[in-house]
Amino acid sequence: MTTIGITMGCPAGIGPEIILRYFEQRSRDLFCNPVVLGDLAVLEKCRNELGFTVALTPWQPGTPLPDNTIPVIELSSLSADTIQWGKPTRTTAEAMAAYIRKGVEYTQQGYLDGITTCPISKDALNSAGYTFPGHTEMLAHLTATKEYAMMMAGSKLRVTLVTIHCPLSEVPAAMSTQRILQLIRITYKALKIDFNIQRPRIAVAGLNPHGGENQLFGSEEVHAISPAVSLGCDEGIDVSGPYPPDTVFFKSARGDYDAVVCMYHDQGLIPFKLLHFNDGVNVTLGLPIVRTSVDHGTAYDIAGKGVASSDSLREAVKLAAEISCNRTRHNAREG
């Protein structure tokens, strides 16, 4: 059975709470062995304050997993008395970065089959001396990965993004033919190997209203997107478009396509979160390790209040285990 490491995320956010709720609600129909990389004292503080009953046990990779408890790899020793829900500090930021680094290290060493990350604060991450915009870029750096992408995955819709965290005004200049083609390739490979879809079908969204309407509303479809689609087809990829953004997501959600390549952040995430607000999963494509994440932030405004949902965490852990198994099967076939 696969072992998936769950990094605790920001200790002052909802990470500890959703981890406890996930384990407390976890079905006995197990699909993997989840372990937590985090802080035992913070988890105990959250458990005691919110009334969870699940037990916590320190654990080290390479030793037997305990039954009926949460195995915790202790990577920080924060004082529970100083933790204030919703108020990150430099110390909590340094701790959440340590969970990520060690999660990557243990996965590379084979102790873990993949990691699922709880949410971090990008501002706090920067305050700890890390200049990455978020998890994705940090993980790419830690694994020396040059070509990677963010996919949002759900049961009805999967989207990948050509541009992620950049101002909308900078999107047209950033979406070159080569960049779009690279994302088409990464998306295709992930669908085939990680999601075990034998003949992936990819749709590409246009940038402008009505797909540019024969360049009446913009020319990016003609000069950047269409050439990338044509080159992808030449490589044997079942990719088509560019399609008007106001219809392509509906068609993909009903089953016409396996993923939609989107030009910018909100183009893909607005329809995705409409369908998968509670159970969506963030997957980093292109990494040599398996990484999934919850599809939400630290939610400092509700941290410590006992109302955070663990649905996205449950789906993220499940998908990490599935991707790990799919990669193992693929490698066995290719080997």
C-alpha positions as CSV (number, residue, x, y, z in Angstrom):
1,M,0.0,0.0,0.0
2,T,1.3,3.5,-0.8
3,T,2.4,5.9,1.9
4,I,1.4,9.5,1.3
5,G,2.9,12.3,3.4
6,I,0.6,15.2,4.3
7,T,2.6,18.4,5.0
8,M,0.8,20.4,7.7
9,G,1.0,23.8,5.9
10,C,1.0,27.0,7.9
11,P,0.6,26.0,11.6
12,A,-1.6,29.1,12.2
13,G,-4.0,28.3,9.4
14,I,-6.6,25.5,8.9
15,G,-4.0,22.8,8.0
16,P,-4.0,21.2,11.5
17,E,-7.8,21.3,11.7
18,I,-8.4,19.7,8.3
19,I,-5.8,17.0,9.0
20,L,-7.5,16.1,12.2
21,R,-10.9,16.1,10.6
22,Y,-9.6,14.0,7.7
23,F,-8.3,11.3,10.0
24,E,-11.3,11.4,12.2
25,Q,-13.7,10.9,9.3
26,R,-11.5,8.5,7.4
27,S,-13.2,5.4,6.1
28,R,-11.9,2.0,7.1
29,D,-11.9,1.2,3.4
30,L,-8.3,2.4,3.2
31,F,-6.6,3.2,-0.1
32,C,-3.2,4.4,1.3
33,N,-1.2,5.0,4.5
34,P,-1.2,8.7,5.2
35,V,1.3,10.2,7.5
36,V,1.7,13.8,8.7
37,L,4.8,16.0,8.4
38,G,4.3,18.7,11.0
39,D,4.2,19.7,14.6
40,L,2.8,17.3,17.3
41,A,2.2,20.1,19.8
42,V,0.2,22.2,17.4
43,L,-1.9,19.2,16.3
44,E,-2.6,18.4,20.0
45,K,-3.5,22.0,20.7
46,C,-6.0,22.0,17.8
47,R,-7.4,18.5,18.8
48,N,-8.0,19.6,22.4
49,E,-9.5,22.9,21.5
50,L,-11.9,21.6,18.9
51,G,-12.8,18.3,20.5
52,F,-11.3,15.8,18.1
53,T,-10.7,12.4,19.6
54,V,-8.2,10.8,17.2
55,A,-4.9,9.9,18.8
56,L,-1.5,11.2,17.7
57,T,1.8,9.3,17.7
58,P,5.4,10.4,16.8
59,W,6.7,8.3,13.8
60,Q,9.9,8.0,11.9
61,P,10.2,6.7,8.3
62,G,11.3,3.2,8.1
63,T,9.5,2.1,11.3
64,P,6.2,0.2,11.4
65,L,3.1,2.4,11.1
66,P,0.9,2.5,14.2
67,D,-2.8,1.5,14.1
68,N,-5.8,3.7,14.8
69,T,-3.7,6.9,15.3
70,I,-2.2,9.7,13.3
71,P,1.5,9.1,12.6
72,V,3.4,12.4,12.9
73,I,6.9,13.1,11.6
74,E,7.9,15.9,14.0
75,L,9.8,18.5,12.1
76,S,9.2,21.5,14.3
77,S,8.8,22.1,18.1
78,L,6.6,25.1,18.3
79,S,5.2,26.3,21.6
80,A,1.5,25.6,21.5
81,D,0.9,28.5,23.8
82,T,2.4,31.0,21.3
83,I,0.4,29.8,18.3
84,Q,-2.5,32.2,17.6
85,W,-4.9,30.8,14.9
86,G,-5.0,33.1,11.9
87,K,-1.8,35.0,12.9
88,P,1.3,33.6,11.1
89,T,4.8,34.6,12.3
90,R,8.3,34.1,10.9
91,T,8.6,31.1,13.1
92,T,5.5,29.4,11.7
93,A,6.6,30.3,8.2
94,E,10.0,28.6,8.7
95,A,8.2,25.6,10.1
96,M,5.9,25.2,7.1
97,A,8.8,25.5,4.7
98,A,10.6,22.8,6.6
99,Y,7.6,20.4,6.2
100,I,7.8,20.9,2.4
101,R,11.5,20.4,2.1
102,K,11.5,17.3,4.2
103,G,8.4,15.9,2.3
104,V,10.3,16.3,-1.0
105,E,13.4,14.7,0.6
106,Y,11.6,11.7,2.0
107,T,9.8,11.1,-1.3
108,Q,13.0,11.3,-3.3
109,Q,14.5,8.8,-0.8
110,G,11.6,6.4,-1.3
111,Y,10.2,6.6,2.3
112,L,7.0,8.3,0.9
113,D,5.3,7.5,-2.4
114,G,4.1,11.1,-2.8
115,I,3.1,14.2,-0.8
116,T,-0.2,16.1,-0.3
117,T,0.3,19.6,0.9
118,C,-1.9,21.6,3.2
119,P,-2.1,25.4,2.4
120,I,0.7,27.8,3.0
121,S,0.8,31.6,3.1
122,K,2.8,33.1,0.2
123,D,3.5,36.3,2.2
124,A,4.7,34.3,5.2
125,L,6.8,32.1,2.9
126,N,8.5,35.2,1.6
127,S,9.0,36.5,5.2
128,A,11.0,33.4,6.0
129,G,13.4,34.2,3.2
130,Y,11.9,32.1,0.4
131,T,11.2,34.1,-2.8
132,F,8.9,31.6,-4.4
133,P,5.3,32.8,-5.4
134,G,4.0,29.5,-3.9
135,H,4.2,25.8,-3.5
136,T,4.5,24.9,-7.2
137,E,7.6,27.0,-7.8
138,M,9.2,25.9,-4.6
139,L,8.7,22.3,-5.4
140,A,10.0,22.7,-8.9
141,H,13.2,24.3,-7.4
142,L,13.6,21.5,-4.8
143,T,13.3,18.8,-7.5
144,A,15.3,20.7,-10.2
145,T,12.4,20.6,-12.5
146,K,12.4,23.1,-15.4
147,E,9.1,22.1,-17.2
148,Y,6.2,21.9,-14.9
149,A,2.6,23.0,-14.7
150,M,-0.4,23.4,-12.3
151,M,-3.5,21.3,-13.0
152,M,-6.7,21.7,-11.1
153,A,-8.4,18.3,-11.1
154,G,-12.0,17.2,-10.3
155,S,-14.4,14.5,-11.3
156,K,-16.0,16.7,-13.9
157,L,-13.3,19.1,-15.0
158,R,-9.5,19.3,-15.3
159,V,-7.8,22.6,-16.3
160,T,-4.1,23.5,-16.8
161,L,-2.8,27.1,-17.0
162,V,-0.4,28.7,-19.4
163,T,0.1,31.6,-17.1
164,I,-0.5,31.5,-13.3
165,H,0.3,34.3,-11.0
166,C,0.8,37.3,-13.2
167,P,-1.3,40.4,-13.8
168,L,-4.0,40.1,-16.4
169,S,-2.4,42.9,-18.4
170,E,0.8,40.8,-18.9
171,V,-1.0,37.6,-20.1
172,P,-1.0,38.2,-23.9
173,A,2.8,38.8,-24.0
174,A,3.4,35.7,-21.8
175,M,1.4,33.2,-23.9
176,S,3.8,32.4,-26.7
177,T,3.3,29.5,-29.1
178,Q,6.2,27.6,-27.5
179,R,4.8,28.0,-24.0
180,I,1.4,26.9,-25.0
181,L,2.8,23.9,-26.8
182,Q,4.9,23.0,-23.8
183,L,1.8,22.9,-21.6
184,I,-0.1,20.8,-24.1
185,R,2.7,18.3,-24.0
186,I,2.9,18.3,-20.2
187,T,-0.9,17.9,-19.9
188,Y,-1.0,15.1,-22.4
189,K,1.7,13.1,-20.7
190,A,0.1,13.6,-17.3
191,L,-3.3,12.5,-18.5
192,K,-1.8,9.4,-20.1
193,I,0.5,8.3,-17.2
194,D,-0.7,9.9,-14.0
195,F,-4.4,9.6,-14.8
196,N,-4.2,6.4,-16.9
197,I,-6.2,7.8,-19.8
198,Q,-5.1,5.9,-22.8
199,R,-6.2,8.4,-25.5
200,P,-6.4,11.8,-23.8
201,R,-8.5,14.5,-25.5
202,I,-7.4,18.1,-24.9
203,A,-9.2,21.3,-25.6
204,V,-7.5,24.6,-25.8
205,A,-9.3,27.8,-24.8
206,G,-9.0,31.0,-26.7
207,L,-8.1,34.2,-24.9
208,N,-10.6,36.7,-26.4
209,P,-14.4,36.8,-26.5
210,H,-15.7,34.4,-29.1
211,G,-12.2,33.2,-29.8
212,G,-11.3,36.5,-31.3
213,E,-14.1,36.5,-33.9
214,N,-11.7,36.4,-36.9
215,Q,-9.4,38.8,-35.1
216,L,-12.2,41.4,-34.6
217,F,-11.7,41.1,-30.8
218,G,-8.0,40.1,-30.7
219,S,-5.4,38.2,-32.7
220,E,-3.7,36.0,-30.1
221,E,-5.8,33.0,-31.3
222,V,-4.3,33.3,-34.8
223,H,-0.7,34.2,-33.9
224,A,0.0,32.2,-30.7
225,I,-2.7,29.6,-29.9
226,S,-3.6,28.0,-33.2
227,P,0.0,27.4,-34.2
228,A,0.6,25.6,-30.9
229,V,-2.5,23.4,-31.4
230,S,-1.3,22.5,-34.9
231,L,2.2,21.6,-33.7
232,G,0.6,19.4,-31.0
233,C,-1.5,17.6,-33.5
234,D,1.7,17.1,-35.6
235,E,3.1,15.2,-32.6
236,G,0.2,12.9,-32.5
237,I,-1.6,14.6,-29.6
238,D,-5.4,14.7,-29.7
239,V,-5.7,18.5,-29.1
240,S,-8.1,20.9,-30.7
241,G,-9.0,24.6,-30.5
242,P,-8.8,27.4,-29.7
243,Y,-12.4,27.3,-28.6
244,P,-14.5,30.2,-27.3
245,P,-13.9,30.3,-23.5
246,D,-17.7,30.7,-22.9
247,T,-18.5,27.2,-24.2
248,V,-15.4,25.0,-23.9
249,F,-15.7,24.4,-20.1
250,F,-19.3,23.3,-20.5
251,K,-18.3,20.8,-23.2
252,S,-15.4,19.5,-21.2
253,A,-17.5,19.1,-18.0
254,R,-20.1,17.0,-19.9
255,G,-17.3,14.6,-21.1
256,D,-16.2,15.8,-24.5
257,Y,-12.6,16.5,-23.3
258,D,-10.3,15.2,-20.6
259,A,-8.7,18.6,-19.9
260,V,-8.8,22.2,-20.9
261,V,-5.6,24.2,-21.5
262,C,-6.4,27.7,-20.3
263,M,-4.5,31.0,-21.0
264,Y,-4.7,32.5,-17.5
265,H,-5.4,31.9,-13.9
266,D,-9.0,33.0,-13.5
267,Q,-10.1,31.7,-16.9
268,G,-9.6,28.2,-15.7
269,L,-10.2,28.5,-12.0
270,I,-13.6,30.3,-12.1
271,P,-15.4,27.4,-13.9
272,F,-13.4,24.9,-12.0
273,K,-14.3,26.2,-8.6
274,L,-17.9,26.6,-9.6
275,L,-18.0,22.8,-10.0
276,H,-15.4,21.7,-7.5
277,F,-15.2,24.4,-4.8
278,N,-15.1,21.8,-1.9
279,D,-13.5,18.8,-3.6
280,G,-11.0,20.2,-6.1
281,V,-7.4,19.1,-6.1
282,N,-4.3,21.0,-7.2
283,V,-1.8,18.7,-9.0
284,T,1.8,19.7,-10.0
285,L,2.5,18.2,-13.3
286,G,6.0,17.4,-14.6
287,L,7.7,16.8,-11.2
288,P,9.7,13.6,-10.7
289,I,7.7,13.1,-7.4
290,V,3.9,12.9,-6.9
291,R,2.5,16.1,-5.4
292,T,-1.1,17.0,-4.9
293,S,-2.6,19.8,-2.8
294,V,-5.8,21.1,-1.4
295,D,-7.6,23.6,-3.6
296,H,-7.8,26.4,-1.0
297,G,-5.8,28.7,1.1
298,T,-4.9,29.0,4.7
299,A,-8.3,30.5,5.5
300,Y,-6.9,32.5,8.5
301,D,-10.3,34.1,9.0
302,I,-11.8,30.7,10.1
303,A,-8.7,29.0,11.5
304,G,-9.3,27.5,14.9
305,K,-13.1,27.8,14.7
306,G,-13.9,24.2,13.9
307,V,-15.7,24.9,10.6
308,A,-13.1,24.1,7.9
309,S,-13.9,21.2,5.5
310,S,-11.5,18.4,4.9
311,D,-13.2,17.3,1.6
312,S,-10.4,18.7,-0.6
313,L,-7.7,17.1,1.6
314,R,-9.5,13.8,1.3
315,E,-9.6,14.0,-2.5
316,A,-6.0,15.2,-2.7
317,V,-4.7,12.3,-0.7
318,K,-6.7,9.9,-2.7
319,L,-5.5,11.3,-6.0
320,A,-1.9,11.3,-4.8
321,A,-2.2,7.6,-4.1
322,E,-3.9,6.9,-7.5
323,I,-1.2,8.8,-9.4
324,S,1.5,6.9,-7.5
325,C,-0.1,3.6,-8.4
326,N,-0.6,4.7,-12.0
327,R,3.1,5.7,-12.4
328,T,4.2,2.4,-10.9
329,R,2.0,0.4,-13.4
330,H,3.3,2.6,-16.3
331,N,6.9,2.1,-15.3
332,A,6.3,-1.7,-15.0
333,R,4.8,-1.8,-18.5
334,E,7.6,0.3,-20.0
335,G,10.3,-1.6,-18.1
